[in-house]
């Protein structure tokens, strides 16, 4: 049957700088009212120029290890989900490994956009479930401000920076109950960063056209998200032989308040069981769910034995969900 897998440590890290809707009013043609009504976002955290993704990932990792009571040398594997790595290679996971001194740990990045953390959890859990590794660090970290076009009012209001991390370890009790992952590459052009890879290496020409920045077909992505968050949640419940009434806490990807409200209504999950921090941080892609989880644990909102449903969705197109018994 394999080993049970639990989350034994959590941690998160955020930039100090805050970019508010009022600040954005001075940068593009928009308004606090328009942004709030359409997205639910009031402010977002922005990294300094000298703070790469690895900076926040490292800080979140240290906190998660401290929470778990583990030393870096006890880690077997580091998995980091991001679309904003420090560089193409080495992986940002390897940079974090060096920064924290996890000398015995293998390390690699996962690129599944906003679903990156959920994908990382699913992959990391398998190594423990199958007895290959004991302690796995999973991180979701982004500095999306560095690939955001602050002249594009449709995207610049959405994104923020930060990192969250968890430690996965074996458990004598039930931990991860069910996992569901999915992808549909046919929708890849709906949310992408066209330039910066081997298809379109950075040139003066595509820099002048802004292709190094995030591009999004907002309405189409919205429709996809509303549909997939509901379907993914139901898949996880079915695989775990559970119903919506069995869920004690729901942590969705923090992309848009209207997406979250639609999902909650369709799933018939009471609002008091849903955690939203979107208004403070915006969409942090792979970092959204682990930062939210870190806050939930910090505030004591989850108690032992609670069943927690986490669902991510984003570029790729990708989606994924996981139910864990705390």
C-alpha positions in Angstrom: 0.0 0.0 0.0 2.9 2.3 0.5 3.7 4.9 3.2 1.3 7.6 4.3 2.5 11.1 3.6 1.9 14.2 5.7 2.8 17.9 5.7 5.2 18.2 8.7 6.3 21.8 8.1 5.1 25.1 6.5 6.7 28.5 5.9 6.3 31.5 3.6 8.2 34.7 2.7 6.9 37.9 1.1 8.6 41.1 -0.1 8.2 44.2 2.0 7.3 46.6 -0.8 3.5 47.0 -1.3 2.0 48.1 -4.6 -1.6 49.3 -4.1 -4.4 49.9 -6.5 -4.0 53.6 -5.9 -0.3 53.3 -7.0 -1.5 51.6 -10.2 -3.9 54.4 -10.9 -0.8 56.6 -11.4 0.8 54.1 -13.8 -2.0 53.0 -16.1 -5.6 54.0 -16.9 -7.4 52.1 -14.2 -9.1 52.6 -10.8 -9.2 51.1 -7.4 -12.9 50.5 -7.9 -12.5 48.8 -11.3 -9.7 46.5 -10.0 -11.5 45.6 -6.8 -14.8 44.8 -8.5 -13.3 42.7 -11.2 -10.5 40.9 -9.3 -10.9 41.4 -5.5 -7.3 42.6 -5.3 -6.4 45.7 -3.3 -2.6 45.4 -3.2 0.3 43.0 -4.0 3.9 42.5 -2.8 6.7 43.4 -5.2 10.3 42.2 -5.0 13.3 44.6 -5.1 15.5 44.5 -8.1 18.2 42.6 -6.2 15.7 40.0 -4.9 15.4 37.0 -7.2 12.9 34.2 -6.8 15.5 32.1 -4.9 15.7 34.8 -2.2 12.1 34.2 -1.1 12.2 30.5 -1.8 15.2 30.2 0.5 13.5 32.1 3.3 10.3 30.1 3.0 12.3 26.9 3.0 14.2 27.8 6.2 10.9 28.5 8.0 9.3 25.2 6.8 12.3 23.3 8.0 12.2 25.0 11.4 8.5 24.2 11.7 9.2 20.6 10.9 12.1 20.5 13.4 14.5 19.3 10.7 18.0 20.3 9.7 18.8 20.9 6.0 21.0 17.8 6.0 17.9 15.7 6.7 16.3 16.7 3.4 16.4 14.1 0.6 14.8 16.1 -2.2 13.9 19.7 -3.1 11.1 20.4 -5.7 10.5 24.0 -6.7 7.5 25.2 -8.8 8.0 28.5 -10.6 7.7 30.3 -13.9 10.2 32.9 -12.8 13.4 31.0 -12.1 16.5 32.9 -11.3 17.8 31.8 -14.7 17.3 28.9 -17.2 20.0 26.9 -15.4 21.0 26.0 -12.8 17.5 25.3 -11.4 16.3 27.6 -8.7 15.9 24.4 -6.6 19.6 23.9 -6.8 20.2 27.5 -5.8 18.0 27.0 -2.7 19.8 23.8 -1.9 23.1 25.6 -1.8 21.6 28.5 0.2 20.2 26.3 3.0 23.0 23.8 3.0 20.9 20.7 2.1 24.0 18.8 0.9 22.3 15.4 0.6 19.2 16.6 -1.3 18.5 16.1 -5.0 16.9 19.2 -6.5 14.8 20.2 -9.5 12.3 22.7 -10.7 8.7 22.1 -12.0 7.1 24.4 -14.5 3.4 24.1 -14.3 2.6 27.8 -13.8 0.0 28.4 -11.1 -0.5 24.7 -10.6 3.3 24.3 -9.9 3.0 23.8 -6.1 0.2 21.2 -6.5 2.2 19.3 -9.1 5.2 19.5 -6.7 3.2 18.1 -3.9 2.0 15.2 -6.0 5.5 14.3 -7.3 7.2 14.7 -3.9 4.6 12.6 -2.1 5.3 9.7 -4.5 8.9 9.5 -3.5 7.9 9.1 0.1 4.9 6.9 -0.5 7.1 4.4 -2.4 9.9 4.5 0.2 12.5 6.2 -1.9 12.9 9.3 0.2 11.9 10.3 3.7 11.8 14.2 3.8 10.9 16.2 0.7 10.8 20.0 0.6 8.2 21.4 -1.9 8.3 25.1 -2.7 6.1 27.4 -4.8 8.0 30.7 -5.5 7.5 33.6 -7.9 8.7 37.1 -8.7 6.1 37.8 -11.4 6.7 41.5 -11.2 9.8 40.9 -13.2 7.9 39.6 -16.2 4.9 41.9 -15.9 4.2 44.7 -18.3 3.3 47.7 -16.2 1.8 49.5 -19.2 -0.7 46.7 -19.7 -3.6 47.4 -17.4 -5.2 44.0 -18.1 -2.3 42.1 -16.5 -0.3 44.5 -14.3 -3.2 44.7 -11.8 -3.2 40.9 -11.2 0.3 39.7 -10.2 2.5 39.8 -7.1 5.6 38.1 -5.7 6.3 35.7 -2.8 7.1 32.1 -1.8 5.6 29.3 0.3 7.1 26.0 1.2 6.1 22.7 2.9 8.0 19.7 4.2 6.6 16.3 3.3 7.4 13.4 5.6 6.1 9.8 6.3 3.2 9.5 8.7 1.8 6.7 10.8 -1.7 8.2 10.2 -3.6 9.1 7.1 -2.1 12.2 5.4 -2.6 12.8 1.7 -6.0 11.3 0.8 -6.3 12.0 -2.9 -4.6 13.8 -5.8 -5.8 14.8 -9.3 -3.6 16.4 -12.0 -4.5 17.5 -15.5 -3.3 19.5 -18.5 -4.5 20.6 -21.9 -1.7 22.0 -24.1 -4.3 23.2 -26.7 -4.9 26.2 -24.4 -1.3 27.1 -24.0 -1.5 30.3 -25.9 -4.2 31.7 -23.6 -1.6 32.4 -20.9 2.0 32.6 -21.8 5.3 34.5 -21.9 6.1 34.3 -25.6 9.7 35.3 -25.6 12.6 34.2 -23.5 12.9 30.5 -24.5 14.3 28.6 -27.5 11.3 29.3 -29.7 11.8 33.1 -29.3 15.1 34.0 -27.7 15.3 37.5 -26.4 16.1 40.0 -29.1 15.8 43.8 -29.4 12.9 43.2 -31.7 10.7 41.2 -29.4 11.7 43.3 -26.4 10.4 46.3 -28.2 7.1 44.5 -28.8 6.9 43.4 -25.2 6.9 39.6 -25.8 9.1 39.0 -22.8 6.1 39.8 -20.6 3.1 37.8 -19.5 0.3 37.7 -22.1 -3.2 36.6 -21.2 -6.5 36.1 -22.9 -8.5 37.2 -19.8 -12.0 36.1 -20.7 -11.0 32.7 -22.0 -8.8 32.0 -18.9 -11.6 33.1 -16.6 -14.0 30.6 -18.3 -11.5 27.8 -18.1 -10.7 28.5 -14.4 -14.4 28.6 -13.3 -15.0 25.2 -15.0 -11.8 23.5 -14.0 -11.7 24.4 -10.3 -15.1 22.8 -9.9 -14.3 19.7 -11.9 -10.9 19.2 -10.2 -12.4 19.5 -6.7 -15.1 16.9 -7.6 -12.4 14.5 -9.0 -10.4 14.8 -5.7 -13.6 14.2 -3.6 -14.5 11.2 -5.7 -11.0 9.6 -5.5 -11.0 10.1 -1.8 -14.6 8.7 -1.4 -15.6 12.0 0.2 -18.3 14.6 -0.3 -18.1 18.4 -0.1 -19.5 18.1 3.5 -16.4 16.2 4.5 -14.1 19.1 3.6 -13.1 21.3 6.6 -11.1 23.8 4.8 -10.8 24.9 1.1 -7.7 26.7 -0.2 -8.0 27.6 -3.9 -5.5 29.3 -6.1 -5.8 33.0 -5.5 -6.4 34.3 -9.0 -9.6 36.2 -9.0 -12.3 36.6 -6.3 -15.1 35.9 -8.9 -13.6 32.6 -9.8 -13.3 31.6 -6.1 -16.9 32.7 -5.4 -18.2 30.8 -8.4 -16.4 27.6 -7.3 -17.6 27.9 -3.7 -21.2 28.3 -4.9 -21.0 25.3 -7.2 -19.3 23.1 -4.7 -21.7 24.3 -1.9 -18.8 24.8 0.5 -19.6 27.4 3.3 -17.7 30.6 3.0 -16.3 30.2 6.5 -14.4 27.2 5.3 -12.7 29.0 2.4 -9.5 31.0 2.8 -8.9 34.0 0.7 -5.9 36.4 0.9 -6.2 37.6 -2.7 -6.9 41.2 -1.6 -3.4 41.5 0.0 -1.2 39.7 -2.4 -2.8 39.3 -5.9 -2.0 36.3 -8.0 1.3 34.8 -7.0 1.1 31.9 -9.4 2.8 28.8 -7.8 3.3 30.7 -4.5 -0.4 31.5 -4.0 -1.5 28.2 -2.4 1.5 27.6 -0.1 1.5 31.2 1.2 -2.2 30.8 1.9 -1.6 27.5 3.7 1.2 29.1 5.7 -1.1 31.8 6.9 -3.9 29.4 7.7 -1.6 27.3 9.9 -0.1 30.5 11.5 -3.5 31.7 12.4 -4.5 28.3 13.9 -7.5 27.9 11.5 -6.7 24.2 10.8 -6.8 21.7 13.6 -5.5 18.1 13.7 -7.8 15.8 11.7 -9.2 18.4 9.4 -9.5 17.6 5.8 -8.1 20.3 3.6 -8.7 20.6 -0.2 -6.3 22.6 -2.2 -6.9 23.3 -6.0 -4.6 25.1 -8.5 -5.1 26.0 -12.1 -3.2 28.1 -14.6 -1.0 28.3 -17.7 -0.3 25.2 -19.7 -3.2 24.9 -19.4 -2.7 22.9 -16.2 -4.8 22.1 -13.1 -4.5 20.0 -10.0 -6.0 19.3 -6.6 -5.1 17.5 -3.4 -6.9 16.5 -0.3 -4.9 16.1 2.9 -5.9 15.1 6.4 -4.0 17.5 8.7 
